[in-house]
Amino acid sequence: MKELTHFINGAQVKGTSGNFGDVYNPATGEVQAKLPLATPEEVSAAVEDAAKAQVAWGATNPQKRARVMMKMVALMNRDMDVLAEALSREHGKTIPDAKGDLQRGLEVIEYCIGAPQMLKGEYTDDAGPGIDMYSMRQPLGVVASIMPFNFPAMMPLWHVGPALACGNAVVLKPSERDPSVPLMLAELFVEAGLPAGVFQVVNGTKEAVDTLLDHEIIQGVSFVGSTPIAQYIYSRATANGKRAQCFGGAKNHLIVMPDADIDQAADALIGAGFGAAGERCMAVSVAVPVGEETADRLIDALVPRIEKLRVAPYTDGDDVDFGPVVTREAKERILGLIQSGVDQGAELVVDNRDFKLQGYEDGFFVGPHLFDKVTPDMDIYRQEIFGPVLSTVRAGSYEEALKLAMDHEYGNGTAIFTRDGDTARDFAHRVNIGMVGINVPIPVPLAYHTFGGWKKSMFGDLNQHGPDSFKFYTRTKTITSRWPSGIKEGGEFNFKAMD
């Protein structure tokens, strides 16, 4: 049985607690590794060592820090296949999906190469008589990143990259379900030239998280996960005087207008609804066709596409559409919500509750499901399922469809498919959701824009990556400078009041 490690002060370090978690192969249901779970003392020691290492790293000029990011891009490209295979083995994603996970993280590291430009301050000459004013952006110090299982490469890189580029040290607590890639990325950062101790990886459970939230050295906290946990972490971190950005759940609607290309909309819904087994915070889990005719046409287009989806382990090749969900508990929760949809009166058009994959009967596979005639009071509509389940809610008008998206407690992403520019523009301006797609099913911004939802999908003031990340991971210091006049004439001082 493979025993994983922490990554402390530039090296793999065995845990000392004697407590371990199981890391599963989701395709087979078998335990493939043991993960050490850190004690509060281990977490604190990692934080304290990070604080020591941060002093010199924070004093390193931004251009030299950017060169580490530049080297990291090259190393990730070099090791892309190895990283993707490790990610798929623990998470269950297909290899192409795993490479997409890595690529979207790598793009943020590429953006961080521009740190010297992003960290420039402002300057005002002659703000008053002989007075100049300027600002500088300085690192927070040591920050913590508490990351989810569904993107074990992308999410850590989205947070760790900007934090390091800004001159901070980072203590990362990855998901216990798929920790190998974060550990591998930490090794690559050291190979890229990052000083030992600036990036620490500690594995653990809630006890480790609470230690980070309470530790006086930690100045900022970033989190991605479910909304209840996001609320908890945000509340505890800010109560301890820390800066926090916490990203929670989602229930993303895709509105299909009567003038939309139905085949285009159906293809979009297949990829956005069932890719990565639906384990994406930007997955489209609710289709909202406007009008009965539109709804009937959409269902007719979706059914044959869903029935052709190939569900299998990543080892079966690149033509696999999606693999297992991450744990047995996740599978049971998804199937329970599907049953609740049936019990509450939704029409289960594509039913794969009895899905079994020959040779992988103990794996965590869930077949694709399609519901029609779902109503807003049903659990499958209100809750984030995080599985391969697409719900169809029929709307009688554009205004009714818009209201569905706006009234939901989550506000991560949404999309509209239409050929009408006026409708699209109205939707983009009015909808109270953070990321909007127009004929784009998963509107995830590129690295040089910011990613973040509204309502109960996000707690905090600044989003992930893009310019917001450099604002989050730095403090602004403003200097007002006035030099006594007259020294050059022999030491005569004459302070004049500002006009």
C-alpha positions in Angstrom: 0.0 0.0 0.0 1.4 3.3 -1.1 1.9 5.9 1.8 1.6 9.5 0.7 3.3 12.4 2.5 3.1 16.1 3.3 5.4 18.5 1.5 7.3 20.7 4.0 10.3 22.9 3.5 11.0 21.7 0.0 10.7 17.9 0.6 8.3 15.0 1.1 7.7 14.5 4.8 6.0 11.6 6.4 3.2 12.3 8.8 3.8 11.8 12.6 0.2 11.7 13.8 -0.3 8.0 13.1 -3.7 8.8 11.6 -4.4 8.1 7.9 -7.1 8.6 5.4 -7.9 6.2 2.5 -7.4 7.4 -1.1 -9.6 5.3 -3.4 -9.5 4.4 -7.0 -13.0 5.5 -8.0 -13.2 3.1 -10.9 -12.6 0.0 -8.8 -13.7 1.1 -5.3 -10.3 -0.1 -4.0 -8.0 1.8 -1.6 -4.9 2.6 -3.5 -3.0 4.8 -1.0 -2.8 5.9 2.6 -2.8 9.7 3.3 -1.3 11.1 6.6 -3.6 13.4 8.4 -1.7 16.2 10.1 -2.1 17.2 13.8 -2.5 20.8 14.8 1.1 20.8 15.9 2.2 19.7 12.4 0.1 22.3 10.7 1.4 25.0 13.0 5.0 24.0 12.4 4.4 24.2 8.6 2.9 27.7 9.0 5.8 28.9 11.2 8.4 27.6 8.8 6.5 29.3 5.9 6.6 32.6 7.7 10.4 32.3 8.0 10.8 31.5 4.3 8.4 34.3 3.2 10.6 37.1 4.4 13.2 36.6 1.7 10.7 35.6 -0.9 8.6 38.7 -0.3 11.8 40.8 -0.7 12.6 39.2 -4.0 11.8 41.5 -6.8 8.7 40.7 -8.9 10.6 39.9 -12.1 12.6 37.2 -10.4 9.4 35.7 -8.9 7.9 35.8 -12.4 10.8 33.8 -13.7 9.8 31.0 -11.3 6.3 31.1 -12.9 7.8 31.0 -16.3 9.9 27.9 -15.4 6.8 26.3 -13.8 4.9 26.6 -17.1 7.7 24.7 -18.9 7.8 22.0 -16.2 4.1 21.4 -16.3 4.1 21.1 -20.0 7.0 18.6 -19.7 5.2 16.5 -17.2 1.6 16.9 -18.5 1.0 13.2 -19.3 2.4 12.1 -15.9 0.3 14.6 -14.0 -2.9 13.8 -16.0 -2.6 10.1 -15.3 -2.1 10.7 -11.6 -5.1 13.0 -11.5 -7.3 10.5 -13.4 -6.2 7.6 -11.2 -7.4 9.4 -8.0 -10.3 11.5 -9.3 -11.7 9.3 -12.0 -11.7 11.9 -14.8 -10.9 10.9 -18.3 -7.4 11.8 -19.5 -8.5 14.6 -21.8 -10.6 16.1 -18.9 -7.6 15.8 -16.6 -5.4 17.6 -19.1 -8.0 20.3 -19.3 -7.9 20.6 -15.5 -4.2 21.0 -15.7 -4.3 23.4 -18.7 -6.7 25.8 -17.1 -4.5 26.0 -14.0 -1.4 26.4 -16.2 -3.0 29.4 -17.9 -3.2 31.2 -14.5 0.4 30.5 -13.9 1.1 32.0 -17.4 -0.9 35.1 -16.3 1.3 35.3 -13.2 4.4 35.8 -15.3 3.0 39.4 -15.7 3.4 40.0 -11.9 5.7 43.0 -12.4 3.1 44.8 -14.3 0.2 43.8 -12.0 2.1 44.9 -8.9 3.0 48.4 -10.0 1.7 51.1 -7.7 0.4 54.6 -8.5 2.3 57.9 -8.3 1.2 61.5 -8.1 3.8 64.2 -8.6 3.2 67.5 -6.8 0.1 66.5 -4.9 0.8 69.6 -2.8 3.7 72.1 -2.5 6.8 69.8 -2.6 4.6 66.8 -1.8 4.6 63.6 -3.8 2.2 60.6 -3.2 2.7 57.0 -4.2 1.4 53.6 -3.4 2.9 50.1 -3.3 1.4 46.7 -3.2 3.0 44.4 -0.6 2.3 40.7 0.1 0.0 39.7 3.0 2.6 37.3 4.4 1.5 33.7 4.8 -1.8 32.6 3.3 -3.8 29.4 3.4 -5.6 27.6 0.5 -8.2 25.0 1.3 -9.1 23.3 -2.0 -11.7 20.9 -3.3 -11.6 17.4 -4.9 -13.2 18.2 -8.3 -10.3 20.2 -9.7 -7.2 18.9 -7.9 -4.8 20.8 -10.2 -6.7 23.8 -11.5 -8.0 25.1 -8.2 -4.8 25.0 -6.3 -3.0 26.7 -9.2 -5.6 29.4 -9.4 -4.8 30.4 -5.8 -1.2 29.3 -5.2 0.1 30.9 -8.4 -1.1 34.5 -7.8 -0.3 34.2 -4.0 3.3 33.2 -4.7 3.7 35.8 -7.5 2.7 38.5 -5.1 5.4 37.4 -2.7 3.4 35.4 -0.2 4.1 32.0 1.3 1.3 29.5 0.9 0.1 26.6 3.1 -2.1 24.4 0.9 -4.6 21.9 2.4 -5.7 19.8 -0.6 -8.7 17.5 -0.7 -8.0 14.2 1.1 -9.7 12.4 -1.9 -7.1 13.2 -4.5 -4.0 14.8 -3.0 -1.2 13.4 -5.2 -1.2 16.1 -7.9 -1.0 19.0 -5.4 2.0 17.2 -3.9 3.6 16.8 -7.4 3.0 20.4 -8.2 4.8 21.5 -5.0 7.8 19.5 -6.1 7.7 21.2 -9.5 7.6 24.6 -8.0 10.8 23.8 -6.1 12.4 22.6 -9.3 11.3 25.8 -10.9 13.3 27.8 -8.4 10.8 28.5 -5.5 12.7 28.6 -2.2 12.0 25.7 0.2 9.3 26.5 2.7 7.5 29.1 0.6 4.9 26.5 -0.6 3.9 23.9 2.0 1.3 21.1 1.6 -0.3 19.7 4.6 -3.0 17.0 4.4 -5.7 16.7 7.0 -9.3 17.0 8.0 -11.4 19.7 9.7 -8.9 19.8 12.6 -6.2 20.9 10.2 -8.5 23.4 8.5 -9.5 25.0 11.9 -5.9 25.2 12.9 -5.2 27.3 9.7 -8.3 29.5 10.3 -7.3 30.2 13.9 -3.5 30.6 13.4 -2.4 34.2 14.0 0.3 34.0 11.3 -2.2 33.2 8.5 -3.3 36.5 7.0 -5.6 35.3 4.2 -7.7 32.3 3.4 -9.0 31.0 0.1 -11.5 28.2 -0.1 -13.5 26.4 -2.8 -16.2 23.8 -1.9 -19.8 23.5 -0.8 -21.8 26.6 0.4 -22.3 25.5 4.0 -18.5 25.0 4.4 -17.8 28.2 2.5 -20.0 30.1 4.9 -18.3 28.4 7.9 -14.8 29.1 6.7 -15.6 32.7 5.7 -17.2 33.4 9.1 -14.4 31.9 11.1 -11.6 33.4 9.1 -12.9 36.9 9.1 -13.8 36.7 12.8 -10.1 36.0 13.3 -9.2 39.2 11.4 -8.2 37.4 8.2 -8.9 38.3 4.6 -11.1 35.6 3.0 -12.5 34.6 -0.3 -14.8 31.5 -0.2 -16.5 30.0 -3.2 -19.5 27.7 -2.7 -22.1 25.7 -4.6 -24.0 26.3 -7.8 -27.1 25.5 -9.7 -26.5 26.8 -13.2 -29.4 27.3 -15.6 -29.2 27.2 -19.4 -32.1 29.0 -21.1 -33.1 27.8 -24.5 -35.1 30.4 -26.4 -37.6 29.3 -29.2 -35.3 30.8 -31.9 -32.2 28.9 -30.7 -30.5 26.2 -32.8 -31.8 23.1 -30.9 -29.0 20.8 -32.0 -26.4 23.4 -30.9 -28.2 23.8 -27.6 -28.5 20.0 -27.1 -24.8 19.4 -27.8 -23.9 22.2 -25.4 -26.1 20.7 -22.7 -24.5 17.3 -23.1 -21.0 18.6 -22.6 -21.9 21.1 -19.9 -24.3 18.8 -18.0 -22.4 15.4 -18.1 -18.8 16.3 -18.6 -16.6 15.2 -15.6 -19.7 13.3 -14.4 -21.3 16.6 -13.5 -18.7 17.2 -10.7 -18.1 20.9 -11.7 -19.2 24.0 -10.0 -19.9 25.4 -13.5 -21.8 22.3 -14.8 -25.2 23.1 -16.3 -27.6 21.1 -14.2 -30.9 22.9 -15.3 -32.1 23.3 -18.8 -34.9 25.9 -19.2 -36.6 25.7 -22.6 -39.0 28.5 -23.3 -42.4 27.2 -24.7 -43.8 23.8 -24.9 -42.7 23.3 -28.5 -39.1 24.3 -27.6 -39.2 21.9 -24.7 -40.4 18.9 -26.7 -37.8 19.5 -29.4 -35.1 19.8 -26.9 -36.0 16.6 -25.1 -36.2 14.8 -28.4 -32.7 16.0 -29.3 -31.2 15.2 -25.8 -32.4 11.7 -25.4 -30.5 10.0 -28.2 -27.3 12.0 -27.3 -27.5 10.9 -23.7 -28.1 7.3 -24.6 -24.9 7.3 -26.7 -22.7 8.6 -23.8 -19.9 6.2 -22.9 -19.3 5.8 -19.2 -16.1 3.9 -18.3 -12.8 4.2 -16.5 -10.2 6.6 -17.9 -8.0 3.5 -18.8 -10.5 2.6 -21.5 -9.3 5.3 -23.9 -9.9 8.9 -24.9 -13.3 8.2 -26.3 -14.8 7.7 -22.8 -17.2 10.6 -22.1 -17.0 10.5 -18.3 -15.9 8.2 -15.5 -17.0 7.5 -12.0 -17.9 10.0 -9.3 -15.2 10.5 -6.6 -16.6 8.4 -3.7 -19.1 5.8 -2.8 -20.9 8.4 -0.5 -21.2 10.8 -3.5 -22.7 8.0 -5.6 -25.2 7.2 -2.9 -26.2 10.8 -2.4 -26.7 11.3 -6.2 -28.9 8.2 -6.5 -30.9 9.4 -3.4 -31.6 12.7 -5.0 -32.6 11.0 -8.3 -35.1 8.9 -6.4 -36.4 12.0 -4.7 -37.1 13.5 -8.1 -39.1 10.5 -9.1 -41.0 10.5 -5.7 -41.8 14.2 -6.0 -43.3 13.9 -9.5 -40.6 14.7 -12.0 -40.6 12.7 -15.2 -37.4 10.6 -15.5 -36.9 10.4 -19.2 -33.5 8.7 -19.2 -33.2 6.3 -16.3 -29.9 4.8 -15.4 -30.4 4.1 -11.7 -29.4 0.4 -12.3 -26.3 1.3 -14.2 -23.5 -1.3 -13.7 -20.2 -1.5 -15.6 -19.0 -5.0 -16.2 -15.8 -5.7 -14.4 -16.2 -2.5 -12.3 -19.2 -3.4 -10.2 -17.6 -2.0 -7.1 -16.6 1.3 -8.8 -18.4 4.6 -8.1 -20.1 4.9 -11.5 -23.4 6.7 -12.0 -25.1 6.6 -15.4 -26.5 9.8 -17.1 -30.0 10.8 -16.1 -32.5 13.3 -17.7 -35.5 14.7 -15.9 -38.3 16.6 -17.5 -41.1 18.6 -16.0 -39.1 19.5 -12.9 -40.6 22.2 -10.7 -38.7 24.7 -8.4 -40.0 23.1 -5.2 -38.3 19.7 -5.9 -35.0 18.7 -4.2 -33.3 18.0 -7.5 -33.9 21.6 -8.5 -33.1 23.3 -5.2 -29.9 21.3 -4.3 -26.6 21.0 -6.1 -26.5 17.4 -7.2 -22.9 17.3 -8.4 -23.5 14.3 -10.6 -24.5 13.4 -14.1 -28.1 14.6 -13.8 -29.8 17.1 -16.0 -33.1 18.6 -15.0 -35.5 20.3 -17.4 -37.8 23.0 -16.1 -40.3 24.2 -18.7 -40.9 28.0 -18.8 -43.8 29.7 -20.5 -42.0 32.9 -21.4 -38.6 34.6 -21.4 -39.5 36.5 -18.2 -40.4 33.3 -16.4 -37.2 31.7 -17.5 -35.2 34.7 -16.3 -37.0 34.7 -13.0 -36.1 31.0 -12.4 -32.4 31.8 -12.7 -32.7 35.0 -10.6 -34.7 33.5 -7.8 -32.4 30.6 -7.1 -30.2 31.0 -4.1 -27.0 30.2 -6.1 -25.6 32.6 -8.6 -22.4 31.0 -10.0 -23.0 30.7 -13.7 -25.8 30.8 -16.3 -26.3 30.8 -20.1 -28.8 31.7 -22.8 -29.0 30.2 -26.3 -30.7 32.5 -28.7 -30.2 34.2 -32.1 -31.7 37.4 -30.9 -29.2 40.1 -29.8 -31.8 42.1 -27.9 -32.8 39.1 -25.7 -29.2 38.2 -25.1 -28.2 41.7 -24.1 -31.2 42.1 -21.8 -30.4 38.8 -20.2 -26.7 39.7 -19.6 -27.7 43.0 -18.1 -30.5 41.9 -15.8 -29.5 38.4 -14.5 -28.1 38.5 -11.0 -25.4 35.9 -11.6 -21.7 36.3 -11.6 -20.7 34.6 -14.9 -23.0 34.7 -18.0 -22.7 32.8 -21.3 -24.4 33.8 -24.5 -24.5 30.7 -26.7 -21.6 29.5 -24.5 -22.7 26.8 -22.1 -19.9 27.0 -19.5 -18.9 30.7 -19.2 -15.6 30.2 -17.4 -13.5 33.3 -17.9 -9.9 33.1 -19.1 -7.1 33.7 -16.7 -6.8 37.4 -17.4 -10.5 38.0 -16.3 -11.9 37.1 -12.9 -13.9 34.0 -11.9 -16.6 34.3 -9.2 -20.3 33.9 -8.5 -22.9 35.9 -6.7 -25.4 35.2 -3.9 -24.7 32.0 -2.0 -22.0 30.9 -4.5 -19.4 33.3 -3.2 -18.5 34.9 0.2 -16.0 37.8 0.1 -15.2 40.8 -2.1 -12.6 39.7 -4.6 -12.8 36.9 -7.2 -10.4 34.2 -8.3 -7.5 34.8 -10.8 -7.3 37.8 -13.0 -6.7 41.3 -11.6 -8.7 40.5 -8.5 -6.2 37.8 -7.4 -3.4 40.3 -7.2 -5.6 42.6 -5.2 -6.6 39.8 -2.8 -3.1 38.7 -2.1 -1.6 42.1 -1.5 -2.1 45.1 0.7 -1.9 48.6 -0.6 0.5 51.0 1.3 0.3 54.7 0.4 3.2 57.1 1.1 3.0 60.8 1.3 6.4 62.3 0.8 7.7 65.8 1.5 11.3 66.9 1.6 12.2 70.1 3.4 13.0 72.9 1.0 16.1 75.1 1.3 18.7 72.5 2.2 20.4 73.0 -1.1 20.6 76.7 -0.3 22.4 76.1 3.0 19.9 74.6 5.4 17.2 77.3 5.4 13.8 75.6 6.1 10.5 77.0 5.0 7.5 74.8 5.4 4.5 76.0 3.5 1.0 75.0 4.2 -0.9 73.2 1.4 -3.3 75.3 -0.6 
